[in-house]
Amino acid sequence: MLRDLFLGFIRIHILFHASEAPVFGVALMAELARHGYRVGPGTLYPVLHSLERQGYLRQDGQVVNGKVRKYYHLTPAGRRTLRRAQGQLHELVGEVLPGAGSAEAQRPQRGHRGPR
């Protein structure tokens, strides 16, 4: 069950970061690791391909140091889905985390590393 939940969190992270700038696999793995997710290529790339097939991301290749690097961009459908997920996540956090609605809980926690 936790694996399914974390894969959902990973999908939201991917959409979020793609909303800020195009993303690519190796950088996403490093960013996710920074949040405590140990995601290898065998997990990440199928998730990216799935998000692309579903129309949330689009891919384009750019040559970097003689190799083609696949960058993923958020589509309009991906942006709508991200906004909806953010709203539902906000509501869920307010309900399931004690004190999450208070001003104290709204401040970022120092040293938070995400699930392990």
N, C-alpha and C positions, 0 to 999 in steps of 0.2 A: 504494500500500500504506500509506504513512504517513497519508494522509487517513482511511482506514478505521480505523487504530489510534487516531488522535486523536479520531475520532467516538466510538469506544468509551470513551476517557478522558472525553470531554465528557459522555457518558451517565452514567458513574459520578459525575462531579462534580455533575450535576443531581440524581441520586438522593440523594447525600450531603447537599447543601444543603437539599433538600426534607425530609430527615429531621430537620433542625434547626428549620425553620420554613417556612411556605408561601413559595413563590418566584414571581416574575413575570419576564417576558422581559427587559426593559431592565436590571433589577438582575442577572440571570444573565449577560447579555452583559458587564457591567462586572466582575463577579466572575471570569468566565472570562478576560477580558482581563488581569486582575491576575495570572493564572497563565500568561500568554503566548499564550493562544488568541485569535486574532482571528476572532470568530464574528459574522456579521451575522444579521439577521432571516431571510433566505432559507435559512439553515442551521439556526438555533436553533429556529424555530417548527415546522418539520417534525419535528425530533427530539422536541420537547415533545408534539406531536400523536401521534407514533408511540408514545411512552411511555404516553400516555393510552389510546390504542387497545389497547395490550397489557395494560392494567390495572395499571401500575406507578404512575401518577399519576392523580389526579382533579382536575377543574378547577371553580372557582366564580368568578363575577364579582362584584366589589365596585365601587361607584361611588367614584372618587377624583378630586377636582377636576372634577366634572361628566362624567367619562368612565368607562366600564366597564373596569376592569383585571382581567385574568384571572390568578388565583392558582392555583398548582398545589400540591397536597398529596400526600404520599407515602401510598400505600395499604399494607395489610398485605403484599400480594404484592410491592410495591416494596421494602418493608423486608427481606423474606426474600431478595430478589434482591440487594440492596445488601450484606447480610451475607455472602452467598455470594461475591459479587465481591470484597469486601474480603479474605476468606480466600484466594481464589485469587491476588489481587494481592500479598498478603503473601508467599505461597509463591514467586511468580514473581520478585519483587524479590530475595528471598533467593538465588535460583538464578542470575539473570542479571547482577546487579550485584556486582562484586567487593567483598568486605568488608561486604556489607549485613547479614550476621548478627552483626557485631561491635557492641559497645556504642558505639563511635565512629560507626559508620554509622547507628545508630538515632537519633542526635540530629539535629534539623532543621538543614538547611544554611542559613546566612545568605545572603540575596540570591538564592535559587533562584527562578527565574521560570517554570519549566516549558518545554515545547517551543515553538519559534517556527515 
